[in-house]
Amino acid sequence: MLGFAWFTIALPQPMGKEKTDAVVVLTGGPNRIDRGLEVLEKNWAPQMLISGVDRDVRAPELAAEYDKPLRLFSCCIDLGFDAVDTRTNGGETAAWIAEHDYKSIRLVTTDWHMRRARNEIEHALPAGVVVKPDAVRSEPTLETLFLEYHKYLFSLAAGAANI
């Protein structure tokens, strides 16, 4: 009970202005891509991966949807089409980081999802890559928090067992 209380009361918060080598945005929740675009526009990170993008989505569509110039997507944003869940976000992110030799990333996802997402990504990354959480605030239901807490515990156990 105390663990669940901590999980619900102390949700991760948005990160400040600190710069990182790149920003990784996990799809699946509102305002995540908006936050990643804000990070790019404020020069807190020069490159962005959007992990878990539907295979039918293309950069021009995203540029139009978010009212951003296509050149921003051409120069600075990579779309990851391989991830289908949080665990595979880790593998997709690790491959992208290895390709670019980044040493630090800002991870953007919803506050209630951050702990598990960070755990899965850090488990997939090589040693020495720093993951900085940048949580998007939300108003999760008790059911969402309860389910996510148990997914987080399972993620920790799977990581400890090296599964």
Order of alpha helices (4+ residues) and beta strands (2+ residues): alpha-beta-alpha-beta-alpha-alpha-beta-alpha-beta-alpha-beta-alpha
